[in-house]
Each structure stands twice: as C-alpha cells, then as structure tokens.
Amino acid sequence: MKIKAPVAKNEQLDVKIMDLTYQGLGVAKVDDFPLFIENALPGEEVTIQVTKVQKHYGFARVTKWTVESADRVVDIDKTYRQTGIAPLQHLAYPAQLKFKQHQLEELFSKAHQNVTVAPTLGMANPTQYRNKAQVPVRQVKGQLETGFYRQHSHELIPLTDFYIQDPAIDTAIVKVRDLLRQFEIPAYDEINDKGVIRNVMVRRGYYSHEMMIVLISRQQKIPSQAQLVDQIHKALPEVTSIVLNVNAKKTNVIMGNVTRVLYGKPTIEDELLGLTFAISARSFYQVNPQQTEKLYQMAIDKAELTGKETVIDAYCGIGTISLALAKHAAQVYGVEIVPETIEDAKVNAQKNHLTNVTFEVGKAEDQMATWQAAGVKPDVIVVDPPRKGLANSLIESATKMGPKKVVYVSCNPSTLVRDVARFNELGYEIEGPVQPVDQFPQTPHVESVTVLVKK
C-alpha cells in the first residue's frame, strides 16, 4: 500500500522546531512525518513552506518567525549559510558547543551505550581560524571572480571575506584575484572545459606567518607566468612559496598529480605543540591550529605516558601526533598509506631531532600484523581515522596486539560510536568521559578524544 505523506510541496504550515539534525537543520514533525528546515532552531515557532517531499521525510524553508530562540544570532550575512561556509552561524556559540556535546550523547544513547560526554572545548574567537583556503576561480558576469559555490550547485558566489579563514589568507586571495585580472588570465570554464586557473589555494603558518600560494591550472604553463609570480611575491611579503599544480582532467577533484615550485621553497613551516613541521601543497595538516593543539594535547594526556611506553600511531600523516607522542614515550611507530606523506613525516622527525620514532608506508592493519610478528608490543595505540572511521580488520589487528589503552581521535561521531561497539565485543571499554573538541566552529562538525582500556 502506498503511504501518502501528510504534507504537500508548497504547502504553508505553522510548526514548532523540536531539534537540530547532525547537519544543523531544524526538525519539525507533522503527524510524525519529519520536516528538515534550514535556519530554524529548537524552541522556535515558525511558518514554513514545504519545498520537497520524499517518502519518509521532507524539506521546508521558514517564511515567518512567530517565536525566536534566545540562542539565535541576528544581523548575520546569509551568504555564509548559502555557501555552507558557516551553516551554524545563526546559533550562538555557547549553544553550538552544547549542540556538539549533545550529538555525541544522543548517538551513544541510541546505541545503548552508557557513556559520559564532557562539555565541548571551544575557542575564545570562533571565527577567522582556518590556516588553509581552497577557492574556485570562475567567470561571473564577464569578470574573473574568487568565492565559494552556493550549496548543492556549481554557481559561484563572489566573496572577499570568508569569515572562518585567517584574514591574511582572505587578503591574499583578493590580491591574487586582482593580478589574475590584470594579466587577463582566463578563469576555468567547467562546462566547456576551457580556461586556465581552476582554483587558488593559500596556506599560512599560524605561528610562522609563512605563506604558500598554490595556483591550480588546467595548463602546464600559465600565460604571463613569470610576471604573475613576480607580482604575487611583491604584493604579499609573507609569501615564501608559490606553487603550480596542474589538473588537466575534467573532474571535481581539486588537485592534479603534477606540482612544480615557481618561487621560493616547496614547503612552508609552522609549529604545533612546540614542534616544527614542513607543510607542502598536498600535505594533510589540521586547518585549525589552536584547537589542534588542544585536541592532540588531550590525546597525549589521556595516553598517560611516562617515557617508558611503546606507542603506535595508526594514521600518522606527516607525523603531527607521532612526534608529539615521541617526546613522552620510549618508542613510537607511525604508519600511513601515502608514500609522500611518510617522506614528509621522516623529514619532520629529523627537523625536530627525534630519533625514537619509526615511520612505515602501508595499510595500518597490515603493518600492525608485521610489527606484531617482529615482536613489537605497544602499550598504547592511537587512531585518528578519516570520517569513514576504522575498518573492522584494523580494530581486530589493534586488539590482537593487546595494548593497555587505545586513544581514539575521531572526526565523525557516528563512526566513533559504531567502532566503540566493535572494540567492546573484543574486550575493550570506554574509560572516563568522551571529550569533544570544536575544531570547526560555525559548522556542525565535531572532533573528540575517547579512551578505551582492556576489560
């Protein structure tokens, strides 16, 4: 029997917002049929217009507020919500922190796990925190523009202030945009796969203030390349590296495989927890350095290292956590699947004069089995996986090694909760509260640190 939704497209309704989804959308129910509503907060009474109806849920937009939440921020630039740069900017920051704590509490509760979640560690200034920008370059109304796409579209909205980025990066993007216009270098046209400059990436060291400009081009050489490069480093004194990345494919992937230095060094340097790191155009490096220091310090503190332990870092990247752990442990082993990243990690170990750390290329679960066969007995295993979480095979490899403690740094609450259930089955349980850290203010994303110990 076909189920008929209790609402229809374009219907106007008066509803009360009862909750926020993990994406930050308001939730209202009509006869138990959920409607997801952008720019609506719990407790608000609103008039909505239904915009889309699916089988089991629908979407709507607010046309009028009758009762507004005390947590609503007014006088905001809606561009940041339309582009997805700051989807939670309408929610007061203390309420954002509670929302992120609640996300974790709710997911653990739904999984029937009795877990305490500590209040979210926030920022004094929850804006202008990003140390990296990747912005599209497109022709808009006959002029080359930089900005951000309207959500769920390829329509570029020109922007000069990105709100959550280091203001020096915003200034650099505008300077590069103006020079691209001056030298009449064509923006990429993705419909016809023509033009030259696809994206501009800027990285800036939070402590070092060294800046890297990456020009992502469809062509091996940019017209007026030498003059452009000369003018960029004259206009931006902080620039120590200008890099060309070539991406000739018709694809949504931002970067191609060919990278060439046009000026200065192939890397910039920055510090994290007193360690120096070389960061290349393609390096994964956390985008919020202030909060990363809190996150990693929390992971180190929870590992309770005395200087005698053996530690494995199962997703070591360029060595950020590994090297921070190495200052407090006897021996650290790091593994990462990308060979170039491991080369960066080895360089960073040398840069910081740390000799008690070993880096290997490979899948973490395979490398763990190799280490185990070689007699490595870790006291602590640290995991910091991507959003998809841990493979079952990795959890099995980790628990077979029998560490006293697993420190799980998570960027996705739902995969964390799933993985914790698997650890439980294999004899590990959560110790102490789960600690959320707000790495991405103004967005729904939350990182956290969880400790699992052998039962």
C-alpha positions in Angstrom: 0.0 0.0 0.0 1.4 3.4 -1.0 1.9 5.7 2.1 0.8 9.2 1.5 2.8 12.0 3.1 0.8 14.3 5.4 2.3 17.3 3.7 2.5 18.5 0.1 5.0 20.6 -1.8 4.5 24.4 -1.4 2.1 23.9 1.5 2.3 26.5 4.2 2.3 25.3 7.8 2.8 26.6 11.4 5.2 24.3 13.3 7.4 24.3 16.4 11.0 23.3 16.0 11.9 20.4 18.3 15.5 19.5 17.5 18.6 20.0 15.3 19.9 17.3 12.9 23.6 16.5 12.8 23.8 18.7 9.7 22.4 21.7 11.8 18.9 21.7 10.2 15.8 22.4 12.3 13.4 19.5 12.8 9.6 19.7 13.0 7.1 16.9 12.8 3.6 16.8 11.2 1.8 13.6 12.2 5.2 12.1 13.0 6.5 13.0 9.5 9.8 14.8 9.9 10.5 18.1 8.0 14.1 19.4 7.9 14.3 23.2 7.9 17.3 25.4 7.2 17.9 28.4 9.5 15.5 27.1 12.2 16.4 26.5 15.9 14.9 24.3 18.7 12.0 26.0 20.5 11.2 28.4 17.6 7.6 28.7 16.4 7.6 29.3 12.6 5.6 29.4 9.5 7.2 27.2 6.8 6.7 26.4 3.2 7.4 22.8 2.2 10.0 22.7 -0.6 10.4 18.9 -1.2 8.6 15.8 -0.1 10.2 12.4 0.0 8.7 9.0 1.1 9.7 9.3 4.8 10.7 12.9 5.3 10.5 16.4 3.6 12.3 19.7 3.5 10.9 23.2 4.1 12.0 26.8 4.5 11.0 29.4 7.1 8.8 32.2 5.8 8.0 33.8 9.2 9.2 33.5 12.8 6.5 33.8 15.5 8.8 32.9 18.4 12.6 33.2 18.0 15.1 31.2 20.1 17.1 33.0 22.7 20.1 31.3 21.1 19.5 32.9 17.7 22.2 35.3 16.3 20.8 38.1 14.3 22.4 40.5 11.8 24.4 37.9 10.0 25.5 37.6 6.4 23.3 34.8 5.0 26.0 34.2 2.2 27.9 32.1 4.7 25.0 29.8 5.2 24.1 29.7 1.5 27.6 28.6 0.6 27.9 26.1 3.5 30.9 28.0 4.9 29.2 28.6 8.2 26.0 26.7 8.4 25.6 27.2 12.2 26.4 31.0 12.3 22.8 31.7 13.3 23.3 29.7 16.5 25.1 31.4 19.5 28.5 29.9 20.1 27.8 28.5 23.6 24.7 26.8 22.1 26.9 25.4 19.2 29.2 23.8 21.9 26.2 22.2 23.7 24.8 21.0 20.3 28.1 19.2 19.6 28.2 17.6 23.1 24.5 16.6 22.6 25.3 15.0 19.2 27.7 12.5 20.8 25.4 11.9 23.8 22.5 11.1 21.6 24.4 8.7 19.3 25.9 6.8 22.2 22.4 6.7 23.9 20.8 5.4 20.6 23.5 2.6 20.6 22.5 1.7 24.2 25.9 2.7 25.5 26.1 4.4 28.8 28.8 7.0 28.1 29.5 10.3 29.7 30.3 13.1 27.3 32.2 16.1 28.7 31.4 19.7 27.7 32.9 20.7 24.3 36.2 22.5 24.4 35.6 25.7 22.4 37.6 28.8 21.1 37.8 32.3 22.5 37.3 33.6 19.0 35.3 31.0 16.9 35.9 32.9 13.6 39.0 33.5 11.4 40.6 30.3 12.5 41.4 28.4 9.3 45.0 28.2 8.1 44.2 27.0 4.6 41.8 28.1 1.9 40.9 26.4 -1.4 38.7 28.7 -3.5 37.3 28.2 -7.1 38.1 30.8 -9.8 35.3 31.4 -12.3 34.0 34.0 -14.7 30.9 35.7 -13.2 29.1 38.4 -15.3 32.1 38.8 -17.5 34.7 39.1 -14.8 37.1 36.7 -13.1 36.0 36.1 -9.5 37.0 34.1 -6.5 34.5 32.9 -3.9 32.5 29.8 -2.9 29.8 27.7 -4.5 26.2 28.1 -3.5 25.4 24.9 -1.6 24.4 21.9 -3.9 25.3 23.8 -7.0 28.2 25.0 -9.2 27.1 28.6 -9.0 30.0 30.7 -7.7 29.1 33.4 -5.2 32.0 36.0 -5.2 33.4 36.6 -1.7 36.3 38.7 -0.3 35.7 37.9 3.5 35.4 34.2 4.2 34.5 34.7 7.9 36.2 31.5 9.2 39.6 32.0 7.5 42.7 33.8 8.7 42.1 37.4 7.4 45.6 37.4 5.9 44.5 34.5 3.7 41.4 36.4 2.6 43.6 39.4 1.7 46.0 37.2 -0.3 43.1 35.6 -2.3 41.9 39.1 -3.3 45.5 40.2 -4.3 45.9 37.0 -6.4 42.4 37.6 -8.0 43.3 41.2 -8.9 46.6 40.1 -10.5 44.9 37.3 -12.5 42.5 40.0 -13.8 45.4 42.4 -14.5 47.3 39.8 -16.6 44.0 38.7 -18.3 44.5 35.1 -17.3 41.2 33.2 -18.1 39.3 31.5 -15.3 38.4 27.9 -15.7 35.1 27.2 -17.6 34.0 23.8 -16.3 31.0 23.5 -18.7 33.2 23.7 -21.8 36.4 22.5 -20.0 38.3 25.6 -21.2 40.2 28.5 -19.5 43.3 28.2 -17.2 43.0 28.9 -13.5 40.7 26.4 -11.7 41.4 27.2 -8.0 43.7 29.2 -5.8 44.9 27.5 -2.5 46.5 29.6 0.2 48.2 28.1 3.3 49.6 30.3 6.2 51.5 29.2 9.2 49.7 30.3 12.4 53.0 30.8 14.3 55.5 31.3 11.5 53.3 33.5 9.2 54.9 31.9 6.2 52.5 31.8 3.3 52.2 29.5 0.3 50.2 30.3 -2.8 49.1 27.3 -5.0 47.8 28.1 -8.5 45.8 25.2 -9.7 45.8 25.3 -13.5 44.3 23.3 -16.4 47.6 24.0 -18.3 51.3 23.1 -17.8 52.2 26.8 -18.0 50.1 29.9 -17.1 50.1 32.9 -19.6 52.4 35.7 -18.2 53.6 33.2 -15.6 56.9 34.9 -14.7 55.3 38.3 -14.4 52.4 37.0 -12.3 54.7 35.1 -9.9 56.9 38.2 -9.5 53.9 40.5 -8.8 52.4 38.0 -6.3 55.5 37.9 -4.1 56.0 41.7 -4.3 52.3 42.2 -3.3 52.4 39.7 -0.5 55.7 39.9 1.6 54.7 36.8 3.7 54.8 34.6 0.7 57.8 32.1 0.8 56.4 29.6 -1.7 54.4 29.8 -4.9 53.5 26.5 -6.4 51.8 25.5 -9.7 49.6 22.4 -9.6 48.4 21.0 -12.9 45.0 19.4 -13.1 44.0 18.9 -16.8 41.2 16.4 -16.1 37.5 17.2 -16.3 36.8 16.4 -12.7 35.6 17.7 -9.4 38.8 16.7 -7.7 40.7 19.9 -6.9 44.3 19.0 -7.3 46.2 17.1 -10.0 49.3 14.9 -9.6 51.9 17.4 -11.1 53.2 20.0 -8.7 56.0 22.5 -9.6 57.6 25.2 -7.4 57.5 28.6 -9.2 59.1 30.7 -6.4 60.8 30.0 -3.1 60.5 26.7 -1.2 58.4 23.6 -1.8 57.0 23.8 1.7 56.2 26.3 4.5 56.9 25.7 8.1 54.7 26.0 11.2 54.7 24.9 14.8 52.4 22.6 16.7 52.9 21.8 20.4 56.5 23.3 20.1 57.4 21.0 17.2 58.3 22.3 13.7 56.5 20.9 10.6 57.2 21.3 6.9 53.9 21.5 5.1 53.7 21.0 1.3 50.9 21.9 -1.1 49.4 18.4 -0.8 50.1 17.7 2.9 47.3 16.9 5.2 47.6 19.4 8.1 44.9 20.2 10.5 43.2 23.5 9.5 42.6 24.9 13.0 46.0 25.0 14.7 44.7 26.5 18.0 42.2 23.7 18.5 44.5 21.0 17.1 47.0 21.8 19.9 44.1 21.2 22.5 43.0 18.0 20.7 46.5 16.5 20.5 47.4 17.6 24.0 44.2 15.9 25.2 45.2 12.7 23.3 48.7 12.8 24.9 47.3 13.4 28.4 44.8 10.6 28.1 47.6 8.2 26.9 49.2 8.8 30.4 52.7 8.3 29.1 55.7 8.1 31.5 58.5 7.9 29.0 58.8 4.1 29.1 56.0 3.2 26.7 55.8 1.9 23.1 53.1 3.7 21.1 51.6 3.0 17.6 50.1 5.9 15.7 47.9 4.2 13.1 47.1 7.2 10.9 50.2 9.2 11.3 50.0 11.6 8.3 53.1 13.9 8.3 53.8 12.9 11.9 51.9 15.6 13.9 50.6 13.2 16.6 53.5 10.7 16.4 56.2 13.4 17.0 54.2 15.0 19.9 53.9 11.5 21.4 57.6 10.8 20.9 58.5 13.5 23.4 56.7 11.5 26.1 57.3 7.8 25.0 60.2 5.4 24.7 59.4 4.4 21.1 56.7 5.5 18.6 55.7 3.6 15.4 53.7 5.5 12.7 52.0 4.1 9.6 50.3 5.9 6.7 49.2 4.6 3.3 50.5 7.6 1.2 54.3 7.3 0.5 54.9 11.1 0.0 53.3 11.7 3.4 55.7 9.3 5.1 58.6 11.1 3.4 57.3 14.3 5.0 57.0 12.6 8.4 60.6 11.4 8.2 61.8 14.9 7.3 59.7 16.3 10.3 61.3 13.8 12.7 64.8 14.9 11.6 63.8 18.6 11.8 62.8 18.1 15.4 65.8 15.8 16.3 63.6 12.9 17.3 65.2 9.5 16.8 62.7 7.3 18.8 60.1 7.2 16.0 59.8 4.8 13.0 57.6 5.6 10.0 56.3 2.9 7.5 54.2 3.1 4.4 51.3 0.7 4.3 47.7 -0.1 5.4 47.6 0.3 9.2 46.1 -3.2 9.8 48.8 -4.9 7.6 51.6 -3.0 9.2 50.4 -3.8 12.7 50.5 -7.5 11.8 54.1 -7.1 10.6 55.1 -5.2 13.7 53.4 -7.9 15.9 55.3 -10.6 14.1 58.5 -8.7 14.7 57.8 -8.7 18.4 56.5 -5.1 18.8 54.3 -4.9 21.9 52.5 -1.5 22.1 51.3 -0.1 25.4 49.1 2.4 23.6 47.6 2.6 20.1 46.5 6.0 18.9 44.0 6.1 16.0 42.9 9.3 14.1 41.0 7.9 11.1 39.2 9.8 8.3 35.4 10.3 8.5 34.7 6.7 7.5 36.2 5.5 10.7 38.1 2.3 11.3 37.9 -0.9 9.2 36.9 -4.0 11.2 40.3 -5.5 10.2 42.1 -2.6 11.8 40.2 -3.0 15.1 40.9 -6.7 15.1 44.7 -6.1 14.4 44.8 -3.4 17.1 43.1 -5.6 19.8 45.2 -8.6 18.9 48.3 -6.6 19.9 46.8 -6.3 23.3 47.6 -2.6 24.2 46.6 -1.5 27.7 44.9 1.5 26.0 43.5 2.7 22.7 43.2 6.5 22.3 40.6 7.2 19.5 40.7 10.7 18.0 37.5 11.0 15.9 36.2 13.5 13.4 32.8 11.7 12.9 30.6 10.8 16.0 28.6 8.2 14.1 31.6 6.1 13.0 33.1 6.5 16.5 30.0 5.0 18.2 30.0 2.2 15.6 33.7 1.4 16.2 33.4 1.6 20.0 30.8 -1.2 19.8 33.2 -3.4 17.9 36.0 -2.7 20.5 33.5 -3.6 23.2 33.0 -7.0 21.5 36.8 -7.6 21.5 37.3 -6.8 25.2 37.8 -3.0 25.3 35.6 -0.5 27.1 35.5 3.3 27.4 37.3 4.8 30.3 36.3 8.3 31.6 34.3 10.8 29.6 34.5 11.3 25.9 35.9 14.7 25.2 34.6 16.8 22.3 36.8 19.5 20.8 35.4 22.2 18.5 37.8 22.1 15.5 35.3 23.7 13.1 33.3 26.5 14.8 30.2 27.7 12.9 29.8 24.2 11.3 28.1 21.0 12.6 31.4 19.0 12.6 33.0 17.9 15.9 36.2 16.1 16.8 36.6 14.1 20.0 39.0 12.0 22.1 37.9 8.7 23.5 40.0 6.3 25.6 39.4 2.5 25.5 41.0 0.2 28.0 41.3 -3.6 28.2 38.5 -5.0 30.4 
